[in-house]
């Protein structure tokens, strides 16, 4: 099935204790689409870049069979830039600088062919733009979205409207607590589920992810890695693996949702092994399967 | 099999956002022995209390068939007191006050019958006292210990000697990083395993536990609870369930170690549901089994 993603495409300058990447490829839609490309038949990308966007990055999308009909290029403008830093903790980025550039007037307009997409991911963008995208897709089977503290504080009503319209919300634990105004994660999840989404996935960095639905909780660990170089994009790679797998199997039940979460965790674990998309864009499917099985070995225990 | 525990027995005054317990029963050996009592044939307790120790607490040990021949009572002294507070995070206690009292001259001397114990847990006490206990047990099949930042900083050499002599180290993630002087938990674990123990269990509060051995890593989640009243004793309840289960099955292999970690996590999850040992001391084995199965439901996913 076709999978639509709408989000940012960026040039990141990232510093971690292990090195620095300058003006490297980044952005939520970038990480998502490359991660999803290993699973979904077709990934349809909607985003905007400036005239300065290096052609080699376009090549990367094409190499991954990502449909870029919806990738708008504003020749007169500059690509969105983000500059951030991580300390040894690696769980939270400190944003040093943001230049929205062409992203500030981003107005997601879907090519006709994209409107048929049955799987939809709204990356972390203005909730009003998220509505605009949902208005354009015809009959999605599954919709998911991300958001961040900036929108939780700045546009709570618009965000609530997004939540009424999506099936799945994928956010981190701090955002979960902030959105629900509730410190306990289980009670926070219940509150958020009452607002619309039938599934909430809480990303917890190195601690993995928790999935909440009406009757189930699923806990997936973070993959214990000896070397983590750059956590940028891990959450979007997770979402890409998750939605990509579901678009591929096209059967949304508890079994596949859990598998999808492990595939999401798998893609996130590869993402952080190198800067930018250096690792994520050079995977083979057997490598992905091998890590999935490693997650199984990591968590399995016998019944009593 | 018989399981020996040596540690503190305390009267705690604990404040959490959800209430306060004043001079309630606490201490590492207390939580450990009650948790272990649901599994092990016989739990042998070594500790010291003062003349002020309420007889009802002695009754509690006896109700759980805990052998208190090694529980020394110093009639002239006062029982160890700890006063602490938790904020909404609940992952770390702030110690407000400590009165070691009779615990300051604690000199663990094992009754003759205890020396035959085959399973041994050295709770968080001076590593020199840990050596003293190991010198007294005859032929233990499995030994495990806990420690804390105070000993890591204050008695690193004595602690290293303990580590050379035990099979399993059970500490929290902050202590793991501090002990290994290494921020990455996987590399920290490798370093610590090279010093002696063949298994390291890293407790991560609400995020569960990670087990490291030469060839395996096992990740157990924290149980997602809607109400957590008091995290005091969770780590020792974990250790009690873990060692208690192994002493019960008396076969130490990967399968049982993983099961033991889930039983440990189970006991920790009950512990935090109420103040002091209010929940932990009132369990039935079917309740324990039910939560074990809930851990299975929480973590299970299908192979691909």
Contacts between the chains, C-beta under 8 A, distances in Angstrom:
chain1	res1	chain2	res2	distance
A	88	B	183	4.5
A	89	B	183	7.8
A	183	B	88	4.5
A	183	B	89	7.8
A	184	B	226	6.5
A	184	B	227	7.4
A	184	B	228	7.2
A	185	B	224	6.7
A	186	B	224	4.9
A	186	B	225	6.5
A	186	B	226	4.5
A	187	B	226	5.7
A	190	B	226	8.0
A	204	B	207	7.2
A	206	B	185	8.0
A	207	B	204	7.2
A	207	B	207	4.4
A	208	B	219	7.8
A	208	B	221	7.8
A	210	B	224	6.6
A	216	B	297	7.8
A	217	B	224	5.4
A	217	B	298	5.9
A	218	B	298	6.6
A	218	B	299	7.5
A	218	B	301	7.3
A	219	B	208	7.9
A	219	B	221	3.8
A	219	B	224	7.1
A	219	B	298	5.1
A	219	B	299	5.6
A	220	B	301	7.7
A	221	B	208	7.8
A	221	B	219	3.8
A	221	B	221	6.9
A	224	B	185	6.7
A	224	B	186	4.9
A	224	B	210	6.5
A	224	B	217	5.4
A	224	B	219	7.2
A	225	B	184	8.0
A	225	B	186	6.5
A	226	B	184	6.4
A	226	B	186	4.5
A	226	B	187	5.6
A	226	B	190	7.9
A	227	B	184	7.4
A	228	B	184	7.2
A	255	B	301	7.8
A	255	B	302	5.4
A	258	B	300	7.6
A	258	B	301	4.0
A	258	B	302	7.1
A	259	B	301	5.9
A	259	B	302	6.2
A	259	B	304	6.5
A	261	B	301	7.5
A	262	B	301	5.6
A	289	B	304	6.5
A	292	B	304	5.8
A	293	B	303	7.5
A	293	B	304	7.8
A	296	B	301	7.5
A	296	B	303	6.1
A	297	B	216	7.9
A	298	B	217	5.9
A	298	B	218	6.6
A	298	B	219	5.1
A	299	B	218	7.6
A	299	B	219	5.6
A	299	B	299	5.3
A	299	B	301	7.9
A	300	B	258	7.6
A	301	B	218	7.4
A	301	B	220	7.7
A	301	B	255	7.8
A	301	B	258	4.0
A	301	B	259	5.9
A	301	B	261	7.5
A	301	B	262	5.5
A	301	B	296	7.4
A	301	B	299	7.9
A	302	B	255	5.4
A	302	B	258	7.1
A	302	B	259	6.2
A	303	B	293	7.4
A	303	B	296	6.1
A	304	B	259	6.5
A	304	B	289	6.5
A	304	B	292	5.8
A	304	B	293	7.8
